[in-house]
Structure formats: structure tokens, C-alpha cells
Amino acid sequence: MDIAKAWYTLQMEETMDEAAVKAQYRKQLPLHNPEDDPEGFRALREAYEAALAYIKNGGKSAEEAKEEERPKDEIDLWVDQFRDIYQYMDLRIDPKVWKEKLEDPLCIGLDTAYEARERLLVFLMDHHYLPMEIWKLLDQELHIEAEREDLVEKFAANFIDYVIFQTKNDTFGSYPWFSFLGVDEGEAEYDRYIDEYYGLNHSIRDLDDIVENEILKEADEEDKTGDTVFRTAKEVLDGDEELKKRADELQKGLDALSAYQVYHPYEDLERIHLALIRQDDHISKNGKEESLEAVAKRLLEKYSDPYILRVCGEALAAAGLWDEALPLWEQALEKIPDHASTLYDKARYYREKGDFEKAENIIRENISGLNGSAKIKNLFLQIQQDMHDHYQKILAENPEDMNSYMEYCWSLFHSDRTVETLEALEKRSYTEGTSEYYDYVDMKGRCFLDLKK
């Protein structure tokens, strides 16, 4: 465990007083019974051991202490310059600063170039959060992709391939958006923050998937010939203590990010995502609440990329501001036209507005792998239920409206109500050559295919 997180877990300020660490550890122990809270107990123990090691090494991590034992040559000292650059975000993301160091005689001299490149790559194995522009520069100066075959004899192939991938893909949000929250930026833990952020991002997505799959599972288990009632995400969480506890732990994890003295707006996007799963009307940040509308508008004043636009749109939609959300999703789709989650949101907008056919078409025509996403399938089935109810009302007023009747049948079919679809089809007669007749033949064939007949 890194030292910043250790102090946060122990709930104490940084200290070199071993007795104080032990006293605080004993104070925290009763709060994390190993039987009731094994993860909390394990984290507390790791924090305790990391703090004691930090004190033993004179205020250095175990890795830093080990590194200082070896005498440094001129190439080590050259690499140390990158270490200093990497620590300060404004330098880390500045191509001019990197280029100046990469043009050092050590990096281009015949006798030292290969050794310098290898040691810099070793450094980059543990310091790899860089914008694409810097990776491109490194590749240009160090010939990484061009000499891949030689490099994979000394480095893991997946690391070299990772470097090459980074030269072509901007995998993290805008690095200039980072802000330092402390007094001395030399103490900032940017990489630890990013590591924790990625872990939380994946865990929140996993929780969302679990909840959506529970909703879909219950919907599938209901009587296919009756109206499906979809539980809300909040109802799923409230009915499952384990999932509810998991959501609470994720909230604590987001709050713990402040221990690294760093902030990036993506952090608040994860808070929004978690609030949406819980169906809260606000985010929570270290005990303070901010409405979804307020946090979305605060972020949009300063930042804009497809992720910011999409999630802030979701926050505004949750606050009932659907007409403010749609333009954000449209902007995001201009940059990434086939982004499934944004298309999903756009379909939600048209469902909310009662344009069920348009909502359905967005999903059917643009989102591939429908059955692979419980979230998208849930929305699709909800739209079919809406269309089913809509056409039933029309037919109650005008039973002879064949176009509405066929749409009603299609809504049954797309809701996986195959037997009921066949029964409904046989209740009407069709004139060969009409559009209704072709729908009848098409739908009946699909039903038989579903039933393996």
C-alpha cells in the first residue's frame, strides 16, 4: 500500500512517531472486526505495516530506500531528470521539456544511446501515465515501434506493445485538467490517484452491470404473456445488503482519493455514476452533498470531452432537464458517432418524450450486440412495453387500424412473447400483396424460428 493511502486508512496525519502509529492502529482495530469486515481489517493491517516501514526507512518508501543503496552513474542521473519532470504535471505534459532531455548527448551518443534508452524504458515501466503526445515523442526519439523486435528480447512484449498503443490512443482524459490540492506538488501522488481512479471506475461499472442484470433476470422470469414490471436500480440495491454495502465502499473509495492531494474532473463523473445507480438526486463528497444539476453545470463550465458531455447529460436528465441533456449527447456523438452508451442515452431521451418508435430505431439500427448489454436490453424491452401499451390504447379507440395492430404485434414479438405474438397474428385476416400481409409472413416465420418449428 502506498504511504498516502496508508495515512488515510489509519485516519492520521503523516508522522515519524512509531508509538503514535501503533496507538492509532489499536484505536482503529475495534472498528474493523476481521469476521464482520475482513477487507477493512486487511486494509488497516497493510496501512499499519506500510507506515512502520516508512518510519524505519527514514521517511522513504521501501522502493525509494532500496534505490538509494546503489551508486549512480551518469545515465542514472540523466534518468533522474525525467523523474523530476514526471513529478510535476505541467512538466510531465510539456513536449518541449521532454525533447530537451531526449536530445542530451547521452541519449544520442553511439556509446550510450542504447543503454540510456533501456534505462529510460525501465523507468517508464513504473511511470507510464503520459499523454499521447509525449508517447509519440518518445517513440520518435527512441525508435520503439521501429525496433520492437529487438526490444522484446529485453522487455516484456506486452509492455512494448503498450507503449506503441499509447502512441496511437489517448487513453486517459485531458492531463491538463489535473489540479494539485496541497502545498508542495512534490508530495502529490498523481499515479496512485490514477490507479485508484481506474479501479473505482471499473468497480462502479461492475456494480452497474450487476444491478442491470438483476433487473433483466427478474423481468425474464416474469410471465411472458403478461406485462413486465421492471424493478428500479434503487429497489435492487435496497433489497440486497451485499450490493448496498458494495456501493457504500465505493463511495468511501471515492472520498479516499483526496489523500493523494490531486483532483481530476473524472472523479466527479464517477460520483455521478454512483449516484445514478443509487438513484440519488445528489453526489456525496467527503460528507458534503451537491445536486446532480449543480455538479453537471459546474463541470460543463470548465471542461468538455465526450465523457464529460455524456455523464453530465445523464446527471441533467436525472434532474428532469432532458432538453438540456440531449444537446450534450449530440455533441458527444459528433466526436464518437457509434458510442453505445451515448446512443443508449439518446434513446432514453426519445422514450421520455413518448417517441417510442424513434427510441427503438436508435437501438436497433445503431447499437450492435444488443444481447451483450443488460442495460441496453432492459431499455429495449421497456420501450417495447411502452409501444405495446401505446398501440393498445389506439386499438381500443380504432380496432380496425391494421397498421397499429401490426406494430402492436411487433412489440409483442420484440418482448420475446412469441406464443402471444402468433395468437395475435391469427386473430386478423390479411390481403396478399399488402404491407400487413408481408409483416404477417415475416413475423410468423420469425416466431416459428424462435420456437424451432
Backbone torsions as a table, in degrees:
resi	resn	phi	psi	omega
1	MET	NA	135.9	179.1
2	ASP	-72.0	156.3	-169.3
3	ILE	-67.7	-34.5	179.3
4	ALA	-61.8	-43.4	179.4
5	LYS	-69.9	-31.6	179.0
6	ALA	-61.7	-46.8	179.5
7	TRP	-64.0	-38.5	179.7
8	TYR	-65.1	-43.2	-179.3
9	THR	-64.9	-38.4	178.2
10	LEU	-75.6	-10.9	-178.9
11	GLN	59.8	49.7	179.6
12	MET	-149.2	159.9	176.0
13	GLU	-76.2	158.2	177.3
14	GLU	-58.9	137.1	-177.8
15	THR	-150.6	157.9	173.1
16	MET	-108.1	12.9	-178.3
17	ASP	-93.5	102.8	-177.2
18	GLU	-61.2	-38.7	-179.7
19	ALA	-63.1	-37.9	179.5
20	ALA	-65.8	-39.0	178.1
21	VAL	-63.3	-45.6	-179.4
22	LYS	-63.6	-40.3	179.9
23	ALA	-64.6	-41.7	179.8
24	GLN	-67.7	-37.4	177.1
25	TYR	-60.2	-46.1	179.3
26	ARG	-64.2	-33.8	179.4
27	LYS	-67.5	-36.3	-177.2
28	GLN	-82.0	-23.3	-174.6
29	LEU	-54.2	-46.4	-177.9
30	PRO	-61.8	-19.5	-178.9
31	LEU	-81.2	-11.2	-175.9
32	HIS	-133.2	71.5	177.2
33	ASN	-63.2	127.4	-176.5
34	PRO	-60.2	-23.4	179.3
35	GLU	-81.7	-39.3	-178.0
36	ASP	-87.9	-29.6	-175.6
37	ASP	-139.9	68.2	-176.7
38	PRO	-61.0	-37.1	-179.6
39	GLU	-68.5	-41.7	178.2
40	GLY	-64.7	-39.7	178.7
41	PHE	-64.5	-43.5	-179.6
42	ARG	-63.8	-42.4	179.5
43	ALA	-65.0	-39.0	179.1
44	LEU	-64.5	-41.7	179.8
45	ARG	-65.2	-42.8	178.9
46	GLU	-63.0	-40.1	178.8
47	ALA	-64.2	-41.7	179.1
48	TYR	-60.8	-47.0	-179.1
49	GLU	-67.3	-38.0	178.8
50	ALA	-65.8	-40.0	179.7
51	ALA	-65.7	-42.4	179.0
52	LEU	-65.4	-38.8	178.5
53	ALA	-65.7	-38.4	178.6
54	TYR	-61.2	-44.0	178.9
55	ILE	-66.8	-43.5	-179.8
56	LYS	-60.4	-34.8	-177.9
57	ASN	-90.1	15.1	175.8
58	GLY	70.0	36.4	178.2
59	GLY	85.8	20.4	178.5
60	LYS	-124.1	152.0	174.4
61	SER	-70.9	164.4	179.9
62	ALA	-59.3	-38.0	-179.9
63	GLU	-67.1	-41.7	179.4
64	GLU	-65.1	-40.5	-179.9
65	ALA	-64.5	-40.4	179.9
66	LYS	-67.1	-39.3	-179.1
67	GLU	-63.7	-35.2	-176.8
68	GLU	-74.1	-15.6	-179.1
69	GLU	-70.9	-26.5	-175.7
70	ARG	-91.8	131.1	177.1
71	PRO	-65.2	146.1	-174.5
72	LYS	-103.7	139.9	174.1
73	ASP	-99.9	-173.5	-174.3
74	GLU	-65.8	-31.2	178.5
75	ILE	-72.0	-37.9	175.2
76	ASP	-58.6	-43.3	-179.2
77	LEU	-66.0	-35.1	176.3
78	TRP	-65.3	-43.5	178.3
79	VAL	-64.7	-35.1	178.9
80	ASP	-59.5	-27.5	177.5
81	GLN	-65.2	-35.7	176.1
82	PHE	-69.8	-32.0	177.3
83	ARG	-61.3	-42.2	178.6
84	ASP	-67.5	-41.0	178.4
85	ILE	-61.5	-43.5	-174.5
86	TYR	-65.3	-29.5	-175.3
87	GLN	-70.4	-29.4	-175.7
88	TYR	-107.3	119.0	-169.6
89	MET	-60.2	-38.7	-178.6
90	ASP	-65.0	-30.0	175.7
91	LEU	-80.3	-39.9	-177.9
92	ARG	-56.5	-34.6	-173.9
93	ILE	-101.2	9.6	-176.8
94	ASP	-99.0	108.2	-178.4
95	PRO	-59.5	-33.1	-178.7
96	LYS	-62.9	-40.3	179.9
97	VAL	-64.7	-45.0	179.6
98	TRP	-65.6	-43.6	-177.6
99	LYS	-61.9	-39.2	179.1
100	GLU	-59.9	-43.3	-179.6
101	LYS	-72.5	-34.0	-179.2
102	LEU	-73.9	-14.9	176.2
103	GLU	-94.0	7.5	175.7
104	ASP	-60.4	142.6	178.6
105	PRO	-52.5	-31.4	178.9
106	LEU	-63.1	-31.8	-175.9
107	CYS	-83.6	-21.4	-176.2
108	ILE	-117.2	-7.0	-179.8
109	GLY	-70.8	144.8	-178.0
110	LEU	-59.8	-36.0	-175.5
111	ASP	-81.7	-19.7	-172.4
112	THR	-122.7	-12.8	-171.3
113	ALA	-57.7	-47.3	-176.4
114	TYR	-68.1	-41.0	179.1
115	GLU	-66.2	-41.0	178.7
116	ALA	-62.9	-43.3	179.2
117	ARG	-61.6	-43.4	-178.1
118	GLU	-64.3	-42.0	-178.5
119	ARG	-70.8	-34.2	176.7
120	LEU	-67.1	-38.8	177.3
121	LEU	-64.8	-37.5	175.5
122	VAL	-60.0	-43.9	177.2
123	PHE	-60.0	-43.1	-176.7
124	LEU	-69.6	-19.6	177.4
125	MET	-61.2	-32.3	179.8
126	ASP	-107.7	1.7	-178.7
127	HIS	-137.7	72.2	-166.2
128	HIS	-116.7	13.0	177.0
129	TYR	-93.8	91.6	-176.9
130	LEU	-134.8	149.9	176.3
131	PRO	-69.8	158.6	-176.4
132	MET	-56.3	-36.2	-178.4
133	GLU	-60.4	-37.6	178.6
134	ILE	-71.3	-40.8	178.1
135	TRP	-62.1	-38.6	177.6
136	LYS	-62.0	-42.0	179.5
137	LEU	-64.4	-42.9	178.2
138	LEU	-60.9	-42.4	179.1
139	ASP	-65.4	-40.4	179.8
140	GLN	-62.8	-42.1	-176.0
141	GLU	-84.8	-30.9	-175.3
142	LEU	-104.0	-4.5	176.0
143	HIS	57.0	47.8	-174.2
144	ILE	-70.9	-50.9	-178.7
145	GLU	-68.8	-39.7	-178.5
146	ALA	-63.8	-31.8	-176.8
147	GLU	-114.1	32.6	-178.5
148	ARG	-55.6	-45.8	-175.3
149	GLU	-59.8	-37.2	176.9
150	ASP	-71.2	-40.0	-175.7
151	LEU	-68.9	-34.6	-177.9
152	VAL	-71.4	-8.5	173.4
153	GLU	-77.6	-19.3	-178.5
154	LYS	-114.9	-22.3	-179.4
155	PHE	-124.1	157.5	176.1
156	ALA	-60.6	135.4	-178.0
157	ALA	-59.7	-36.4	-178.3
158	ASN	-67.8	-27.5	176.6
159	PHE	-71.2	-46.4	179.9
160	ILE	-62.8	-40.2	178.4
161	ASP	-67.0	-33.9	175.7
162	TYR	-61.8	-45.1	179.8
163	VAL	-60.5	-46.2	-179.3
164	ILE	-62.8	-41.1	178.1
165	PHE	-60.4	-40.7	-178.1
166	GLN	-65.9	-24.5	178.5
167	THR	-72.5	-13.5	-176.0
168	LYS	-118.0	-7.6	-175.2
169	ASN	-139.3	130.2	176.2
170	ASP	-89.8	95.7	-167.3
171	THR	-86.9	-14.9	177.3
172	PHE	-121.7	159.4	179.5
173	GLY	-61.7	176.6	-174.8
174	SER	-56.0	116.9	179.4
175	TYR	-63.4	-33.2	178.4
176	PRO	-62.4	-14.3	179.6
177	TRP	-76.8	-9.1	177.5
178	PHE	-65.5	142.0	172.3
179	SER	-132.2	145.7	-178.4
180	PHE	-97.0	132.7	-172.6
181	LEU	-100.9	-8.7	-174.1
182	GLY	-100.0	-157.1	-178.0
183	VAL	-97.2	-44.1	-177.0
184	ASP	-116.3	111.8	-177.9
185	GLU	-63.3	-20.1	176.3
186	GLY	-62.0	-17.4	179.1
187	GLU	-95.7	-3.5	-178.2
188	ALA	-67.9	146.8	-178.5
189	GLU	-117.4	68.2	-176.8
190	TYR	-59.3	-47.3	-175.6
191	ASP	-68.4	-38.8	177.4
192	ARG	-62.7	-40.8	178.5
193	TYR	-60.1	-47.9	-178.5
194	ILE	-63.9	-41.8	176.8
195	ASP	-57.2	-48.3	-179.7
196	GLU	-65.0	-39.5	179.4
197	TYR	-60.0	-48.3	-179.9
198	TYR	-59.3	-42.5	179.1
199	GLY	-60.8	-43.6	179.3
200	LEU	-68.0	-40.6	177.7
201	ASN	-56.6	-48.5	-179.4
202	HIS	-67.0	-38.7	-178.5
203	SER	-68.2	-37.8	178.2
204	ILE	-68.0	-39.2	176.1
205	ARG	-63.5	-41.4	178.7
206	ASP	-60.9	-43.4	178.7
207	LEU	-61.7	-43.0	178.5
208	ASP	-59.6	-44.6	179.7
209	ASP	-62.6	-42.6	-179.8
210	ILE	-61.5	-46.3	-179.3
211	VAL	-62.6	-46.0	-178.9
212	GLU	-64.7	-36.6	177.6
213	ASN	-67.3	-34.6	175.7
214	GLU	-64.8	-41.4	177.9
215	ILE	-61.8	-45.9	-178.4
216	LEU	-66.3	-40.4	-179.1
217	LYS	-59.7	-45.7	-179.8
218	GLU	-67.0	-38.1	179.0
219	ALA	-63.9	-40.3	-179.5
220	ASP	-68.2	-29.0	-177.4
221	GLU	-79.7	-15.3	-180.0
222	GLU	-73.3	163.5	-179.8
223	ASP	-58.4	118.4	-176.8
224	LYS	-65.1	-18.4	-178.4
225	THR	-95.4	4.0	177.8
226	GLY	-118.0	172.4	178.8
227	ASP	-70.2	133.5	179.6
228	THR	-84.4	131.9	176.2
229	VAL	-107.2	119.3	-177.3
230	PHE	-92.3	127.4	173.6
231	ARG	-71.2	154.0	175.3
232	THR	-86.2	162.4	177.6
233	ALA	-60.3	-38.7	179.5
234	LYS	-62.0	-40.7	178.9
235	GLU	-64.8	-37.0	177.1
236	VAL	-64.8	-46.9	-180.0
237	LEU	-63.3	-44.9	-178.5
238	ASP	-64.3	-25.2	-179.1
239	GLY	-93.2	2.8	-178.1
240	ASP	-137.1	102.5	-176.2
241	GLU	-60.7	-34.3	-178.8
242	GLU	-66.1	-43.8	178.9
243	LEU	-68.2	-38.0	178.9
244	LYS	-63.4	-42.1	177.9
245	LYS	-64.4	-38.3	179.2
246	ARG	-62.9	-40.9	177.5
247	ALA	-63.9	-39.9	178.4
248	ASP	-63.4	-39.9	179.3
249	GLU	-66.1	-36.9	177.8
250	LEU	-66.3	-36.9	176.2
251	GLN	-62.8	-42.8	177.6
252	LYS	-62.6	-39.3	178.5
253	GLY	-62.5	-41.0	177.4
254	LEU	-64.2	-40.8	178.5
255	ASP	-65.7	-31.9	-178.2
256	ALA	-70.1	-15.5	179.5
257	LEU	-60.0	-26.3	-179.4
258	SER	-64.3	-18.6	179.4
259	ALA	-62.6	-22.7	-176.9
260	TYR	-88.2	-0.1	177.1
261	GLN	60.0	33.1	-176.0
262	VAL	-135.8	149.4	174.2
263	TYR	-137.8	139.6	170.6
264	HIS	-136.5	140.8	-176.2
265	PRO	-59.3	-23.4	177.4
266	TYR	-59.9	-27.1	176.8
267	GLU	-56.5	-43.4	-179.3
268	ASP	-72.3	-25.8	174.6
269	LEU	-64.4	-37.8	177.4
270	GLU	-68.8	-34.1	175.8
271	ARG	-64.5	-40.3	176.8
272	ILE	-62.7	-46.7	-178.7
273	HIS	-57.5	-45.5	179.9
274	LEU	-65.1	-41.0	178.3
275	ALA	-62.8	-37.2	179.5
276	LEU	-67.1	-39.0	177.0
277	ILE	-62.0	-43.0	-179.5
278	ARG	-78.2	-9.6	-176.0
279	GLN	58.6	40.0	171.6
280	ASP	-83.9	155.6	177.3
281	ASP	-96.7	13.3	-177.5
282	HIS	-152.7	161.4	168.8
283	ILE	-98.3	160.2	176.9
284	SER	-120.6	134.4	-177.6
285	LYS	-139.4	102.8	-178.5
286	ASN	51.1	45.8	175.9
287	GLY	88.5	-10.9	-179.6
288	LYS	-101.6	140.8	-178.6
289	GLU	-106.4	146.7	176.1
290	GLU	-141.6	129.8	-177.0
291	SER	-61.5	153.2	179.5
292	LEU	-60.2	-40.1	178.3
293	GLU	-61.9	-44.4	-177.1
294	ALA	-65.8	-44.1	-177.4
295	VAL	-68.2	-37.7	178.8
296	ALA	-63.1	-46.0	-177.9
297	LYS	-70.1	-33.0	176.1
298	ARG	-63.8	-44.9	-179.7
299	LEU	-66.8	-42.2	-176.6
300	LEU	-67.2	-22.2	176.7
301	GLU	-66.5	-27.6	-173.3
302	LYS	-116.2	-25.2	-170.3
303	TYR	-130.7	152.9	175.6
304	SER	-159.4	116.7	167.4
305	ASP	-154.5	172.4	-174.9
306	PRO	-56.1	-36.3	-179.1
307	TYR	-70.0	-45.2	177.5
308	ILE	-59.2	-47.6	-177.6
309	LEU	-61.9	-43.9	-177.4
310	ARG	-65.6	-51.6	-173.9
311	VAL	-71.0	-37.3	176.3
312	CYS	-65.4	-34.8	174.3
313	GLY	-62.0	-41.0	178.2
314	GLU	-63.5	-38.2	178.5
315	ALA	-64.7	-43.8	179.6
316	LEU	-65.8	-39.1	177.9
317	ALA	-62.7	-41.2	178.8
318	ALA	-64.2	-27.4	177.0
319	ALA	-85.4	4.5	178.5
320	GLY	89.1	4.0	-176.5
321	LEU	-96.8	61.3	-174.9
322	TRP	-63.3	-37.7	-177.7
323	ASP	-72.1	-19.9	172.7
324	GLU	-84.9	-25.5	-178.8
325	ALA	-75.7	-41.2	-174.2
326	LEU	-56.3	-46.8	180.0
327	PRO	-60.3	-31.4	177.5
328	LEU	-66.4	-43.5	178.6
329	TRP	-67.1	-35.4	176.7
330	GLU	-63.0	-43.4	178.2
331	GLN	-61.8	-42.3	179.9
332	ALA	-63.9	-38.4	-179.2
333	LEU	-72.2	-23.7	174.3
334	GLU	-63.8	-31.7	-178.8
335	LYS	-89.1	-36.8	177.8
336	ILE	-132.6	84.8	-170.8
337	PRO	-60.9	-29.8	-174.9
338	ASP	-105.1	23.4	-177.3
339	HIS	-72.6	115.7	-171.2
340	ALA	-60.8	-43.6	-176.7
341	SER	-66.1	-36.3	179.4
342	THR	-73.0	-38.3	175.2
343	LEU	-63.5	-37.9	175.7
344	TYR	-58.6	-45.4	179.6
345	ASP	-63.8	-40.4	179.0
346	LYS	-63.1	-39.3	176.9
347	ALA	-64.6	-37.3	177.2
348	ARG	-60.9	-38.5	-179.9
349	TYR	-59.3	-49.2	-176.1
350	TYR	-70.4	-30.4	172.8
351	ARG	-63.9	-44.4	178.8
352	GLU	-59.3	-35.3	-178.4
353	LYS	-84.8	-1.7	177.5
354	GLY	86.6	6.0	177.2
355	ASP	-93.4	75.4	-172.5
356	PHE	-66.7	-34.9	-179.4
357	GLU	-65.2	-42.1	178.9
358	LYS	-66.7	-40.6	178.2
359	ALA	-60.7	-44.0	179.8
360	GLU	-63.4	-43.6	-177.7
361	ASN	-63.7	-36.7	178.4
362	ILE	-59.5	-44.0	-179.1
363	ILE	-71.0	-48.2	-174.5
364	ARG	-67.1	-35.8	-173.4
365	GLU	-92.2	-20.9	-171.4
366	ASN	-118.1	-25.1	-174.2
367	ILE	-106.0	110.8	179.1
368	SER	-82.6	164.0	177.1
369	GLY	65.1	42.0	-176.7
370	LEU	-52.3	-44.1	-175.3
371	ASN	-74.2	-9.2	-178.7
372	GLY	-84.0	-12.2	-177.9
373	SER	-123.4	115.8	178.9
374	ALA	-63.4	-36.2	-178.3
375	LYS	-62.2	-46.6	-178.5
376	ILE	-70.8	-39.0	179.4
377	LYS	-66.3	-38.1	176.6
378	ASN	-58.8	-46.0	179.3
379	LEU	-62.7	-42.7	-179.7
380	PHE	-60.1	-44.2	179.9
381	LEU	-67.9	-35.2	177.2
382	GLN	-65.5	-38.7	177.5
383	ILE	-64.6	-41.1	177.9
384	GLN	-62.0	-39.3	177.4
385	GLN	-63.7	-41.2	177.4
386	ASP	-61.9	-44.0	-179.2
387	MET	-65.7	-39.5	177.7
388	HIS	-57.7	-48.8	179.8
389	ASP	-65.2	-40.0	-178.4
390	HIS	-62.0	-48.6	-177.1
391	TYR	-74.0	-26.4	174.4
392	GLN	-63.2	-40.2	179.0
393	LYS	-65.1	-41.1	179.5
394	ILE	-63.7	-43.7	-177.2
395	LEU	-70.1	-27.3	176.8
396	ALA	-64.3	-32.0	179.2
397	GLU	-88.6	-30.9	-177.5
398	ASN	-140.7	80.4	-175.4
399	PRO	-59.5	-22.6	-175.4
400	GLU	-90.9	4.8	179.8
401	ASP	-73.8	94.8	-174.0
402	MET	-67.5	-36.5	179.3
403	ASN	-61.2	-45.4	178.5
404	SER	-66.9	-34.8	180.0
405	TYR	-65.2	-40.4	179.9
406	MET	-68.9	-37.3	176.1
407	GLU	-64.2	-37.0	176.3
408	TYR	-60.9	-44.0	179.2
409	CYS	-64.1	-41.6	178.3
410	TRP	-61.8	-38.3	179.4
411	SER	-63.5	-35.8	175.3
412	LEU	-65.1	-46.1	-177.5
413	PHE	-61.7	-46.5	-177.7
414	HIS	-70.5	-13.8	174.6
415	SER	-90.9	11.5	179.9
416	ASP	65.8	26.1	178.0
417	ARG	-99.8	66.8	-169.3
418	THR	-64.1	-48.4	-177.5
419	VAL	-62.6	-42.7	179.7
420	GLU	-65.7	-32.4	177.2
421	THR	-63.1	-46.3	179.4
422	LEU	-61.4	-42.3	179.9
423	GLU	-62.8	-42.3	-179.8
424	ALA	-66.0	-39.6	-179.4
425	LEU	-61.3	-37.9	-175.2
426	GLU	-79.0	-5.0	179.8
427	LYS	-81.9	-9.7	-179.4
428	ARG	-121.8	159.2	173.9
429	SER	-106.2	153.9	-173.0
430	TYR	-132.2	144.6	177.6
431	THR	-96.9	122.6	-177.5
432	GLU	-58.2	136.1	179.5
433	GLY	98.7	-12.7	178.7
434	THR	-87.2	162.4	178.9
435	SER	-63.9	-34.2	178.8
436	GLU	-65.3	-35.9	179.2
437	TYR	-65.0	-43.1	179.9
438	TYR	-67.7	-36.1	174.1
439	ASP	-62.1	-41.9	179.4
440	TYR	-60.0	-49.0	-179.6
441	VAL	-64.0	-45.0	-179.5
442	ASP	-60.5	-49.9	-175.6
443	MET	-67.6	-40.7	-178.8
444	LYS	-64.8	-40.5	177.3
445	GLY	-62.9	-40.7	179.0
446	ARG	-64.8	-38.8	178.3
447	CYS	-62.7	-46.0	178.6
448	PHE	-62.3	-36.5	177.9
449	LEU	-64.6	-43.1	176.9
450	ASP	-60.3	-38.4	-178.0
451	LEU	-86.2	2.8	-179.6
452	LYS	58.2	42.8	177.1
453	LYS	-115.2	NA	NA
